Amino acid sequence: MIGKKVPVFFEVCLTYVTPLVLLVSMVFKLAQYTLTTYGKYEYPHYSAVIGWIYAAIPVTPIPVFFIWELAKAEGPMRAVSQSISRRLVLVCSKTDLKGVKGNISVQF
């Protein structure tokens, strides 16, 4: 983006460490989840459902648009895993392609 290569430490952290830590913490939090209480009063189940819906609304577009872009990427959708992985690399590494002419190829 600014014309400089990202240091390897940050690339590893942003690519592997951070998503792994977030996934593990989310799994543990969901495994330990209990309904909210206030003193002896326990809130009804529908209030937890409403809370989870409100929490999911802002993050839902992320996987939805990822799947959308993956489906729009060039190449066969019903193919072996190698061509799906190529589509995945293309979608994840895509920058602003307006005005770019010619074919985009990804080398493995």
C-alpha positions as CSV (number, residue, x, y, z in Angstrom):
1,M,0.0,0.0,0.0
2,I,2.8,2.4,0.8
3,G,5.4,0.8,-1.4
4,K,7.4,-0.9,1.4
5,K,7.5,-4.6,2.3
6,V,5.9,-5.5,5.6
7,P,8.4,-7.0,8.1
8,V,8.2,-10.8,8.4
9,F,7.2,-10.5,12.1
10,F,4.1,-8.5,11.4
11,E,3.2,-10.6,8.4
12,V,3.3,-13.8,10.5
13,C,1.4,-12.2,13.3
14,L,-1.3,-10.8,11.1
15,T,-1.6,-13.9,9.0
16,Y,-1.4,-16.7,11.5
17,V,-1.0,-15.7,15.2
18,T,-3.8,-13.1,15.5
19,P,-6.5,-15.2,13.8
20,L,-5.5,-18.3,15.8
21,V,-5.6,-16.4,19.1
22,L,-9.0,-14.8,18.2
23,L,-10.4,-18.2,17.2
24,V,-9.2,-20.0,20.3
25,S,-10.5,-17.2,22.6
26,M,-13.9,-17.2,20.9
27,V,-14.2,-21.0,21.2
28,F,-13.3,-20.9,24.9
29,K,-15.7,-18.0,25.5
30,L,-18.6,-19.9,23.7
31,A,-17.8,-23.1,25.7
32,Q,-18.0,-21.2,29.0
33,Y,-21.1,-19.1,28.1
34,T,-23.9,-18.8,30.7
35,L,-27.0,-16.7,30.7
36,T,-26.7,-13.3,32.1
37,T,-27.9,-12.8,35.7
38,Y,-28.6,-9.8,37.9
39,G,-28.3,-10.9,41.5
40,K,-30.7,-13.9,41.7
41,Y,-32.7,-12.8,38.6
42,E,-31.8,-14.8,35.4
43,Y,-32.6,-13.0,32.2
44,P,-34.8,-14.9,29.7
45,H,-33.3,-16.9,26.8
46,Y,-34.7,-14.6,24.1
47,S,-32.7,-11.7,25.6
48,A,-29.5,-13.6,25.0
49,V,-30.7,-14.4,21.4
50,I,-31.3,-10.7,20.8
51,G,-27.9,-9.9,22.1
52,W,-26.2,-12.4,19.9
53,I,-28.1,-11.1,16.9
54,Y,-27.0,-7.5,17.7
55,A,-23.4,-8.8,18.1
56,A,-23.5,-10.7,14.8
57,I,-24.9,-7.9,12.6
58,P,-21.7,-5.9,12.2
59,V,-19.5,-8.9,11.5
60,T,-21.8,-10.8,9.2
61,P,-20.8,-8.9,6.0
62,I,-17.2,-10.1,6.4
63,P,-17.8,-13.8,5.6
64,V,-20.7,-13.0,3.3
65,F,-18.6,-10.7,1.0
66,F,-15.6,-13.1,1.2
67,I,-17.8,-15.9,-0.1
68,W,-19.3,-13.5,-2.7
69,E,-15.8,-12.5,-4.0
70,L,-14.7,-16.2,-4.0
71,A,-17.7,-17.1,-6.1
72,K,-17.0,-14.2,-8.5
73,A,-13.3,-15.0,-9.0
74,E,-12.2,-16.4,-12.3
75,G,-11.9,-20.2,-12.7
76,P,-14.1,-23.2,-12.1
77,M,-16.0,-23.3,-8.8
78,R,-16.5,-27.1,-8.9
79,A,-12.9,-28.1,-9.1
80,V,-10.3,-29.9,-7.1
81,S,-8.8,-28.2,-4.1
82,Q,-5.9,-26.8,-6.0
83,S,-8.0,-24.6,-8.1
84,I,-10.1,-23.6,-5.1
85,S,-6.9,-22.6,-3.3
86,R,-5.9,-20.5,-6.4
87,R,-9.2,-18.7,-6.2
88,L,-8.7,-18.2,-2.5
89,V,-5.2,-16.7,-3.1
90,L,-6.6,-14.5,-5.8
91,V,-9.4,-13.2,-3.6
92,C,-7.2,-12.7,-0.6
93,S,-4.4,-10.9,-2.5
94,K,-6.6,-8.8,-4.7
95,T,-6.0,-5.1,-4.7
96,D,-7.8,-2.3,-6.6
97,L,-7.9,-3.8,-10.1
98,K,-9.7,-0.9,-11.8
99,G,-7.9,-0.1,-15.0
100,V,-5.8,-3.3,-15.0
101,K,-5.9,-5.0,-18.4
102,G,-4.9,-8.6,-19.2
103,N,-5.1,-11.8,-17.3
104,I,-4.2,-12.2,-13.7
105,S,-2.2,-15.3,-12.9
106,V,-1.2,-16.7,-9.6
107,Q,2.0,-18.7,-9.4
108,F,2.4,-21.4,-6.7
